[in-house]
Amino acid sequence: MRVNHGDLILLFRRPSSAERQPREYARRQRLLRIGLGTAVPVALVVLWQIASTRGWIDSRLYPSPSRLVGEARDLESQGKLWPNLWATTRRILVGFALGATAGVLVGMVMGVFDTLRWAFEPLLNALYTVPKLALLPLFLTVFKYGEAPIYALILTTVFFFVWISTLEAMLSVPEGYREAVLSLKRSRWQLFRHALLPASLPQIFVGLRITAGVSVLVVLGVEFIYGGSGIGYLIIQGKTLFIPKQMYVAIVVAALLGIACIGVVDIARRLAIPWAGRDRSRSRG
């Protein structure tokens, strides 16, 4: 709105719905987000069911979702679903926890101490580019057979993803934050605690969120070629023995497992940094 008072021009902006009723607006946005996030997958499943039952696609190669539900029950009754799901979940939990912890710690230390970063960053960058699955024979040589090589491979993959995102988050903290703390003649620990850590946590959790999905991909890749158990093993077994229903059930379970892992990281982010929301729609009218 524009109002003229002689030579003085006053401009007024109507308050948006988010400003007038913030709680109601946030509730509507949350419902819309949940609705859209649910409607799209449901629509695709319904379309898949219709295409399979009406013969638009070959149901022998692409069985309908209803047949996959029956196959999941059969796998459960045969004792093949839950033990393999737990094997994959256990590998992700152990490998992700160890790799993420090491990656965050190393990234933070190198972000605080320039000397350590100058000494080790070139070496770690070189190792980061090595395909991680190519390290599996090395880990088999070192740890022999069993779960240890799988854990080592997941740990290594997660470490590099988390390390590089943590380091970049630390280095991207505005220089003004550092100068404000140092001007008060504070210690390096206080600089880290009061400036570097709070400012870098949102970006660190972005790296953890990405790595949570990557850890699922790595576990499945390892189980394709080694392991003898797990969801990846069910997928490759279904492909080898031409049991498409088992293969698709395992793929769906793997997708749900990835969603669960990312969801756990999102919950941890909301608890650790509640001030850093990621929904931009909350600030829009």
C-alpha positions in Angstrom: 0.0 0.0 0.0 1.3 3.5 -0.9 0.1 6.7 0.8 1.2 10.2 -0.2 1.6 12.9 2.4 2.8 15.9 0.5 6.4 15.2 -0.4 6.5 12.2 2.0 5.7 8.8 0.6 4.8 6.0 3.0 4.9 2.4 2.0 2.9 -0.2 3.9 3.1 -4.0 3.4 0.2 -6.2 4.3 1.2 -8.9 6.8 1.3 -12.3 5.4 -0.7 -15.2 6.7 2.4 -16.6 8.3 2.8 -13.4 10.3 -0.9 -13.0 11.2 -1.4 -16.6 12.3 2.0 -18.3 12.6 0.8 -21.5 14.3 -2.1 -22.1 12.0 0.1 -21.4 9.0 2.8 -23.8 10.2 0.2 -26.5 10.8 -1.2 -26.1 7.3 2.3 -26.2 5.8 3.1 -29.3 7.8 -0.1 -31.1 6.7 0.5 -30.1 3.1 4.1 -31.4 3.2 3.0 -34.7 4.7 0.1 -35.0 2.3 2.2 -34.4 -0.8 5.0 -36.6 0.5 2.5 -39.4 1.0 0.3 -38.9 -2.1 3.1 -39.2 -4.7 4.4 -42.6 -3.6 0.8 -43.9 -3.2 -0.2 -42.7 -6.7 2.9 -44.5 -8.2 2.0 -47.7 -6.3 -1.6 -47.6 -7.5 -0.4 -46.9 -11.1 2.0 -49.9 -10.8 -0.8 -52.1 -9.6 -3.1 -51.1 -12.4 -0.5 -51.5 -15.1 0.5 -55.0 -13.8 -3.1 -56.3 -13.4 -4.3 -55.0 -16.8 -1.3 -56.3 -18.7 0.3 -53.0 -19.6 3.6 -54.4 -18.3 4.8 -58.0 -18.0 3.7 -59.2 -14.6 6.2 -62.0 -14.6 9.0 -59.4 -14.7 7.2 -56.6 -12.9 4.9 -58.3 -10.4 2.1 -56.1 -8.9 2.5 -54.6 -5.4 -0.2 -56.9 -4.1 1.9 -59.9 -5.2 4.9 -58.4 -3.5 3.1 -58.2 -0.2 2.4 -61.9 -0.5 6.0 -62.6 -1.3 7.1 -60.6 1.7 4.9 -62.8 3.9 6.4 -65.9 2.3 9.9 -64.6 3.0 8.9 -63.9 6.6 7.4 -67.4 7.0 10.6 -68.9 5.6 12.7 -67.0 8.1 14.6 -65.1 5.4 13.3 -61.5 5.7 13.9 -60.4 9.3 17.4 -62.1 9.8 18.6 -60.5 6.5 17.1 -57.1 7.4 18.8 -57.2 10.8 22.1 -58.2 9.3 22.0 -55.1 7.0 20.7 -52.8 9.7 23.4 -53.9 12.1 26.1 -53.3 9.6 24.8 -49.8 8.9 24.5 -48.9 12.6 28.0 -50.0 13.5 29.7 -48.7 10.3 27.9 -45.4 10.3 28.3 -44.7 14.0 32.1 -45.4 13.9 32.7 -43.6 10.6 30.6 -40.6 11.4 32.2 -40.1 14.9 35.7 -40.4 13.4 34.8 -38.1 10.5 33.3 -35.4 12.7 36.2 -35.4 15.1 38.9 -35.4 12.5 37.1 -32.7 10.5 36.7 -30.5 13.6 40.3 -30.9 14.7 41.6 -30.1 11.2 39.2 -27.1 11.0 40.7 -25.6 14.2 44.4 -26.4 13.8 45.7 -25.1 10.5 49.0 -27.0 10.8 47.2 -30.4 11.0 45.0 -29.5 8.0 48.0 -28.5 5.9 49.8 -31.7 6.8 47.0 -34.3 6.3 44.5 -32.7 3.9 46.4 -33.7 0.7 46.7 -37.3 1.8 43.1 -37.6 2.8 42.0 -36.0 -0.4 43.9 -38.6 -2.3 42.4 -41.4 -0.3 38.9 -39.9 -0.7 39.0 -40.4 -4.5 39.8 -44.1 -4.3 36.7 -46.2 -5.0 35.7 -47.7 -1.7 34.5 -51.1 -3.0 38.0 -51.5 -4.5 39.3 -51.6 -0.9 37.3 -54.7 0.0 40.0 -57.2 -1.1 42.5 -55.2 1.1 40.2 -55.4 4.1 39.6 -59.1 3.4 43.4 -59.6 3.5 43.8 -57.6 6.7 40.7 -58.8 8.7 40.1 -62.1 7.0 36.6 -63.3 6.5 33.6 -62.3 8.7 31.8 -59.1 9.5 35.0 -57.0 10.2 35.8 -56.3 6.5 32.2 -55.1 5.9 32.3 -52.8 8.9 35.7 -51.5 7.8 34.5 -50.7 4.4 31.4 -48.9 5.6 33.4 -47.0 8.3 35.9 -45.9 5.7 33.2 -44.7 3.2 31.3 -42.8 5.9 34.4 -41.3 7.4 35.5 -39.6 4.2 32.0 -38.2 3.4 31.6 -36.9 7.0 35.1 -35.6 7.3 35.0 -33.5 4.1 31.6 -32.0 4.9 32.7 -31.3 8.5 35.9 -29.7 7.5 34.2 -27.5 4.9 31.6 -26.5 7.4 34.3 -25.4 9.9 36.2 -23.5 7.2 33.1 -21.7 5.9 32.3 -20.1 9.3 32.5 -16.3 8.7 35.8 -14.7 9.7 33.9 -12.2 11.7 32.8 -14.9 14.2 36.4 -15.9 14.7 37.6 -12.3 15.1 34.8 -11.5 17.6 35.9 -14.3 19.9 39.6 -13.8 19.5 39.2 -10.0 20.2 38.1 -11.0 23.7 41.4 -12.9 24.1 39.6 -16.2 24.4 41.3 -19.6 24.1 41.1 -21.8 21.1 38.7 -24.1 22.9 36.3 -21.2 23.6 36.6 -20.2 19.9 35.5 -23.7 19.0 32.8 -23.9 21.5 31.2 -20.5 21.1 31.7 -19.8 17.4 32.9 -22.6 15.2 30.8 -25.5 16.5 27.4 -23.7 16.6 27.9 -22.1 13.2 29.1 -25.3 11.5 26.5 -27.8 13.0 23.8 -27.2 10.4 26.2 -28.0 7.5 27.6 -31.0 9.4 24.1 -32.4 9.7 23.6 -31.9 6.0 26.7 -34.1 5.5 25.4 -36.7 7.9 22.1 -36.8 6.2 23.7 -37.4 2.8 26.0 -40.0 4.3 23.2 -41.9 5.9 21.8 -42.7 2.5 25.3 -43.4 1.1 25.9 -46.0 3.9 22.9 -47.9 2.8 24.2 -48.0 -0.8 27.6 -49.2 0.3 26.2 -52.0 2.5 24.0 -53.2 -0.4 27.0 -53.1 -2.8 29.1 -55.1 -0.4 26.3 -57.6 0.1 26.0 -58.0 -3.6 29.5 -59.5 -3.8 30.3 -60.6 -0.3 28.5 -61.3 2.9 26.1 -64.2 2.3 23.3 -62.4 4.2 21.5 -59.1 4.2 19.1 -57.3 1.9 21.7 -56.9 -0.8 22.1 -60.7 -0.7 18.4 -61.2 -1.2 18.4 -58.8 -4.2 21.3 -60.6 -6.0 19.9 -64.0 -5.1 16.5 -63.1 -6.6 18.3 -61.9 -9.7 20.5 -64.9 -10.0 17.7 -67.4 -9.4 15.2 -65.4 -11.4 12.9 -64.7 -8.5 11.7 -61.2 -9.4 9.2 -61.0 -6.5 12.0 -61.6 -4.0 14.2 -59.1 -5.7 11.6 -56.4 -5.7 10.6 -57.0 -2.1 14.2 -56.6 -1.1 14.5 -53.4 -3.1 11.5 -51.9 -1.4 12.8 -52.9 2.0 16.2 -51.3 1.1 14.4 -48.1 0.1 12.4 -48.1 3.4 15.6 -48.7 5.3 17.2 -45.7 3.6 14.3 -43.5 4.5 14.5 -44.7 8.1 18.2 -43.9 8.3 17.8 -40.4 6.9 14.8 -39.9 9.3 16.9 -40.8 12.3 19.5 -38.2 11.3 16.7 -35.6 10.8 15.4 -36.3 14.3 18.9 -35.9 15.7 19.3 -32.6 13.8 16.1 -31.2 15.2 17.1 -32.1 18.7 20.6 -30.8 18.4 20.0 -27.6 16.5 16.3 -26.7 16.8 17.0 -23.2 15.7 18.2 -24.3 12.3 15.0 -25.2 10.5 15.2 -26.4 6.9 11.6 -25.6 5.7 11.9 -22.3 3.9 8.1 -22.1 3.5 7.8 -21.0 7.1 9.1 -17.6 6.2 6.9 -17.1 3.2 3.6 -15.5 2.9 
